[in-house]
């Protein structure tokens, strides 16, 4: 009997502990969201109402107080995330992580986001600066007024939060712009192929960029003349780090439907930005911004005022990356007679020097930190980014040139979103956003829809597919593409408009625009869905964002099935692919069989030519090769199908698919068993959300989510992109999904993958995950009546 009593006592204690933890933990990392607070920076009272998802709806008397309050509530929920973002782009992570973060910090110092932000802050339009300052004042008011509400993460990570300045907000914006500058990847991969394969074979592998709306566009990129290329250069794979340091890399889908094609009779808009959402609570911060003349509900990157995606009383908008080429690598020549100089033809010019310092956490140093000087070399084009940073030990070096450094203007259209009255206003505002190359799709309350590309693209003498060899003092950049010549349209005849990172530039466009676009698969699927119904509903838009139809697989899987059915060892794979509906659903075997085999097939096609390291450099750049390899497969032949390592034998496409099938079986049977019919895509294709403080170890799953089965792939509208060399864990997917019906003044459909609060234990850190994964319809509220009906907490900010 005694042991029964002891068990009961232990059980009772456990229950009591669980109850205490259940009620106590949510308040361990909380902040004041009821009552009143007084601030010197306000001119009138401001009301902050939070709904049951923790979303703040701000009612203010003027726009200055509105931005102040937005800065304040963003700091309440996301200050730790903002601090980490700022330390990342400033090159300060070695203050936290010590020596292991030095290489990353050196790269970020070299790129110079902070220097760009300081320059922009100096020339900012005074009226615009004032609005940014209101937002910054709100952030700092939280730090000064509410030190007891500081997130637990700061103490656990040993980080002291810094006060904010306008330049810090601009730094987040420039970092977002740098993160979208994806054509750098094309240049690095192209140079690697040229150095490894030579001129003729590289020409066979250049990307295919196809505009599906232009029947005259074949996607062809011409190979530059040999004399314009840097042949026989020692390729440095470390250069890929400069293409990879972009945590805010933007993919995305967006589309708008005109009233004539809408079941509600009003314009509809849908957007789902594809980012890396794995760090809780997610990338976007949602809020309602309401004052005289402005009613906006949407989301923004924490640290930037206003609204990036969402709707106002007049317009709705969302963005994708348009991949305009804002960045170039240059191949410079060190003066052999004077290694402190570089050459422009016969002219020898001294390298510039930018002196900065790293502060590195070091328990053995006085005060726990040591400093190291950093000497950043520059040419007239930009900073030296090759490993020559460690000493000019070679005759060729790479420099990086970034268009926003040279195209700054006093005005940035980011805040004009809130005051735009129609699609024409919005189109003009987006033309005045040089720092980021986005495809903005929008709709207005009068039923108009449109698309406008933002960013400032240089007009080049030679295209940006390869690094540009500096031969003389002539500038390769000859000005800028005029903003009103950038891709865009209003009220197209087809009554809808959309982008999926696909090429939107016509074949007759007068300038080089980019050689890096998403393959056409997602946009092709969107066109099918738009053509499938005469009238689209808001719920259709919501469902399309989770559509798993894989156009690439529809083209390739039947070819694979025929090959496998004709071979005794692979008939089971052939039957699975033959019976598959080409939808990447998590409960199906087809998508896993297809993705695993096609991955090994791509390795088999290119590894013999490039070797084990360089092949991954290519294949991790999905957009570079996917459309090209599809062309090879549909043709059934390619020089690259022959394995150059097997003397006396010429391999065919079928040989490589069979080889890939055997490799996939060996890989997957170890974890999933020997019967492929019982494999499931969601067994390996998973999304895991992680707490920033518990990234590893036993507490990772407790404070995160653990791997969650997920549908979709890199080729579907329901995006589930993974790194080629780390299959099949999702790294990029929808970081937000929203649908706006411009005739519905009560609400919009929207959901985040994590939550609103970046605080461990907080009830709003992970509360939205279930609905996000299941596709359940959720709402953000738009009208005052709806906001009031769903209010859970009200905080009044007083002057």
PETATA-V533830 format. One record per backbone hydrogen bond with DSSP energy under -1.0 kcal/mol. NH is the residue of the N-H (numbers start at 1). CO is the residue of the C=O. E is the energy in kcal/mol with one decimal. If there is no record, write none. Layout:
BEGIN
NH_CO_E / NH_CO_E
END
This chain:
BEGIN
5_1_-2.2 / 6_2_-2.5 / 7_3_-2.3 / 8_4_-2.4 / 9_5_-2.5 / 10_6_-2.8 / 11_7_-2.8 / 12_8_-2.8 / 13_9_-2.6 / 14_10_-2.4 / 15_11_-2.4 / 16_12_-2.6 / 17_13_-2.8 / 18_14_-2.6 / 19_15_-2.5 / 20_16_-2.7 / 21_17_-2.9 / 22_18_-2.7 / 23_19_-2.1 / 24_20_-2.8 / 25_21_-2.4 / 27_24_-1.6 / 28_25_-1.6 / 35_794_-1.1 / 37_796_-2.2 / 39_798_-3.2 / 46_797_-2.5 / 47_59_-2.3 / 48_795_-3.1 / 49_57_-2.6 / 50_793_-2.7 / 51_55_-1.6 / 54_51_-1.9 / 57_49_-2.9 / 58_288_-3.2 / 59_47_-2.7 / 60_290_-2.8 / 66_62_-1.8 / 67_63_-2.4 / 68_64_-2.1 / 69_65_-2.5 / 70_66_-2.1 / 71_67_-2.6 / 72_68_-2.1 / 73_69_-2.7 / 74_70_-2.2 / 75_71_-2.0 / 76_72_-2.1 / 77_73_-1.9 / 78_74_-3.5 / 79_75_-1.5 / 82_78_-2.6 / 83_79_-2.7 / 84_80_-2.3 / 85_81_-2.4 / 86_82_-2.4 / 87_83_-2.6 / 88_84_-2.0 / 89_85_-2.3 / 90_86_-2.0 / 91_88_-1.2 / 92_87_-3.0 / 95_92_-1.6 / 96_93_-1.6 / 97_93_-3.0 / 98_94_-1.3 / 101_98_-1.8 / 102_99_-1.7 / 105_101_-2.4 / 106_102_-2.9 / 107_103_-2.1 / 108_104_-2.4 / 109_105_-2.6 / 110_106_-2.4 / 111_107_-2.7 / 112_108_-2.2 / 116_112_-2.1 / 117_113_-2.4 / 118_114_-2.3 / 119_115_-2.0 / 120_116_-2.6 / 121_117_-2.5 / 122_118_-1.6 / 125_410_-2.9 / 129_125_-3.2 / 130_126_-2.0 / 131_127_-1.3 / 132_128_-2.3 / 133_129_-2.7 / 134_130_-1.9 / 135_131_-1.6 / 136_132_-2.4 / 137_133_-2.9 / 138_134_-1.7 / 139_135_-1.8 / 140_136_-2.6 / 141_137_-2.0 / 142_138_-1.5 / 143_139_-1.7 / 144_140_-2.5 / 145_141_-3.0 / 146_142_-2.1 / 149_146_-1.7 / 150_147_-1.2 / 154_151_-1.5 / 156_152_-2.3 / 157_153_-2.4 / 159_154_-2.5 / 168_165_-1.1 / 169_165_-1.2 / 170_166_-2.1 / 171_167_-1.9 / 172_168_-1.6 / 173_169_-1.8 / 174_170_-2.8 / 175_171_-2.5 / 176_172_-2.1 / 177_173_-1.9 / 178_174_-2.8 / 179_175_-2.3 / 180_176_-1.1 / 181_178_-1.2 / 182_180_-2.4 / 185_182_-1.9 / 187_183_-2.0 / 188_184_-2.1 / 189_185_-2.7 / 190_186_-2.9 / 191_187_-2.3 / 192_188_-2.1 / 193_189_-2.6 / 194_190_-2.5 / 195_191_-2.5 / 196_192_-1.8 / 197_193_-3.7 / 198_194_-1.2 / 202_198_-1.6 / 203_199_-1.8 / 205_202_-1.5 / 209_219_-1.6 / 214_211_-1.7 / 217_214_-2.0 / 228_225_-1.9 / 229_226_-1.8 / 231_229_-1.5 / 235_233_-1.1 / 239_236_-2.2 / 240_237_-1.7 / 241_238_-1.8 / 242_239_-1.5 / 244_240_-1.6 / 245_241_-1.5 / 246_244_-2.4 / 249_246_-1.7 / 251_274_-2.4 / 254_499_-1.9 / 255_270_-2.2 / 256_497_-2.9 / 257_268_-2.5 / 258_495_-2.7 / 261_258_-1.8 / 262_259_-1.3 / 263_536_-3.0 / 268_257_-2.1 / 269_740_-2.3 / 270_255_-2.9 / 271_738_-2.3 / 272_253_-2.2 / 275_733_-1.6 / 280_690_-2.7 / 282_279_-1.4 / 285_300_-2.5 / 287_298_-2.5 / 288_56_-2.7 / 289_296_-3.5 / 290_58_-2.2 / 291_294_-2.4 / 294_291_-2.9 / 296_289_-2.4 / 297_311_-2.7 / 298_287_-2.1 / 299_309_-2.8 / 300_285_-1.8 / 304_301_-2.0 / 308_299_-2.3 / 309_299_-1.9 / 310_317_-2.2 / 311_297_-2.2 / 312_315_-3.7 / 316_443_-2.3 / 317_310_-2.6 / 318_441_-1.9 / 320_439_-1.7 / 321_251_-1.5 / 322_437_-1.6 / 325_513_-2.5 / 326_324_-1.1 / 328_401_-2.4 / 330_399_-2.5 / 331_468_-2.8 / 332_397_-3.3 / 334_395_-2.4 / 335_341_-2.3 / 338_335_-1.2 / 341_338_-2.3 / 342_349_-2.9 / 343_333_-2.8 / 344_347_-2.6 / 347_344_-1.7 / 349_342_-3.0 / 351_340_-2.4 / 352_378_-2.7 / 354_376_-2.4 / 356_374_-2.7 / 358_372_-2.9 / 360_370_-3.4 / 361_94_-3.0 / 362_368_-2.7 / 365_362_-1.8 / 368_365_-2.4 / 370_360_-2.4 / 372_358_-2.1 / 374_356_-3.2 / 376_354_-2.8 / 378_352_-1.8 / 379_382_-2.6 / 384_377_-3.0 / 385_398_-2.4 / 386_398_-1.1 / 389_386_-1.8 / 390_387_-2.2 / 391_388_-2.5 / 393_391_-2.5 / 397_332_-2.0 / 399_330_-2.1 / 400_383_-2.2 / 401_328_-2.8 / 403_326_-3.5 / 405_402_-1.7 / 406_403_-1.7 / 407_403_-1.3 / 413_432_-2.6 / 418_415_-1.0 / 420_416_-1.1 / 426_422_-2.0 / 427_423_-2.6 / 428_424_-2.1 / 429_425_-2.2 / 430_426_-2.5 / 431_427_-1.4 / 438_436_-1.1 / 439_320_-3.4 / 440_452_-2.9 / 441_318_-2.4 / 442_450_-2.4 / 443_316_-2.1 / 444_448_-2.2 / 445_314_-2.2 / 447_444_-1.8 / 450_442_-2.3 / 451_489_-2.7 / 452_440_-2.5 / 453_487_-2.5 / 454_438_-2.6 / 456_434_-1.3 / 459_479_-2.0 / 461_476_-2.3 / 468_329_-2.8 / 470_331_-2.3 / 478_459_-3.8 / 481_457_-3.0 / 485_482_-2.5 / 486_483_-1.4 / 489_451_-2.1 / 491_449_-2.8 / 495_492_-1.7 / 497_256_-2.2 / 499_254_-2.5 / 509_506_-1.8 / 518_501_-2.7 / 524_520_-2.5 / 525_521_-1.9 / 526_522_-2.2 / 527_523_-2.3 / 528_524_-1.7 / 529_525_-2.2 / 530_526_-2.5 / 531_527_-1.8 / 536_261_-3.1 / 541_537_-1.9 / 542_538_-2.0 / 543_539_-2.3 / 544_540_-2.7 / 545_541_-1.3 / 546_543_-1.8 / 547_544_-1.9 / 550_582_-2.9 / 554_550_-1.9 / 555_551_-1.4 / 556_552_-1.7 / 557_553_-2.9 / 560_556_-2.1 / 561_557_-2.9 / 562_558_-2.0 / 563_559_-1.7 / 564_560_-2.6 / 565_561_-2.6 / 566_562_-1.0 / 567_564_-1.4 / 570_567_-1.3 / 574_570_-2.1 / 575_571_-2.5 / 576_572_-1.9 / 577_573_-2.4 / 578_574_-2.4 / 579_575_-1.8 / 584_548_-2.5 / 585_583_-2.1 / 588_585_-1.6 / 593_589_-2.5 / 594_590_-2.9 / 595_591_-2.7 / 596_592_-2.5 / 597_593_-2.1 / 598_594_-2.9 / 599_595_-1.9 / 600_596_-1.9 / 601_597_-2.3 / 602_598_-2.3 / 603_599_-1.8 / 604_600_-2.3 / 605_601_-2.2 / 606_602_-1.8 / 607_603_-2.7 / 610_606_-1.9 / 611_607_-3.0 / 615_611_-1.9 / 617_613_-1.3 / 618_614_-2.0 / 619_615_-2.9 / 620_616_-2.3 / 621_618_-1.4 / 622_620_-1.3 / 624_621_-1.6 / 626_622_-2.0 / 629_625_-2.9 / 630_626_-2.0 / 631_627_-1.6 / 632_628_-1.8 / 633_629_-2.5 / 634_630_-2.7 / 635_631_-1.9 / 636_632_-1.5 / 641_638_-1.7 / 646_643_-1.8 / 649_646_-1.4 / 656_652_-1.8 / 657_653_-2.2 / 658_654_-2.4 / 659_655_-2.3 / 660_656_-2.6 / 661_657_-2.3 / 662_658_-2.1 / 663_659_-2.1 / 664_660_-2.6 / 665_661_-2.4 / 666_662_-2.2 / 667_663_-2.2 / 668_664_-2.7 / 669_665_-2.5 / 672_668_-2.7 / 673_669_-1.5 / 678_675_-2.0 / 679_676_-1.5 / 681_588_-2.6 / 682_586_-3.3 / 683_680_-1.7 / 684_681_-1.1 / 685_681_-3.0 / 686_684_-1.3 / 687_708_-2.4 / 690_278_-3.8 / 694_691_-1.0 / 700_697_-1.4 / 703_699_-2.4 / 704_700_-1.3 / 705_689_-2.0 / 708_687_-2.2 / 710_685_-2.5 / 712_584_-3.0 / 718_547_-2.4 / 719_717_-1.6 / 720_713_-1.8 / 721_732_-2.3 / 726_723_-1.7 / 730_686_-3.1 / 731_721_-3.4 / 732_721_-1.7 / 733_275_-2.0 / 735_273_-3.4 / 737_751_-2.1 / 738_271_-2.2 / 739_749_-2.3 / 740_269_-3.0 / 742_267_-2.6 / 744_741_-2.3 / 748_780_-2.2 / 749_739_-1.9 / 750_778_-2.1 / 751_737_-2.0 / 755_281_-2.0 / 756_764_-1.4 / 757_764_-2.0 / 758_77_-3.0 / 762_759_-1.6 / 765_762_-1.8 / 768_754_-2.2 / 769_766_-1.3 / 772_768_-2.1 / 773_769_-2.8 / 774_770_-2.1 / 775_771_-1.3 / 776_771_-1.3 / 780_748_-2.7 / 782_746_-3.0 / 783_746_-1.1 / 787_783_-2.5 / 788_784_-2.6 / 789_785_-2.2 / 790_786_-1.3 / 791_788_-1.2 / 792_50_-3.3 / 793_50_-1.6 / 795_48_-2.7 / 796_35_-2.8 / 797_46_-3.3 / 798_37_-3.7
END
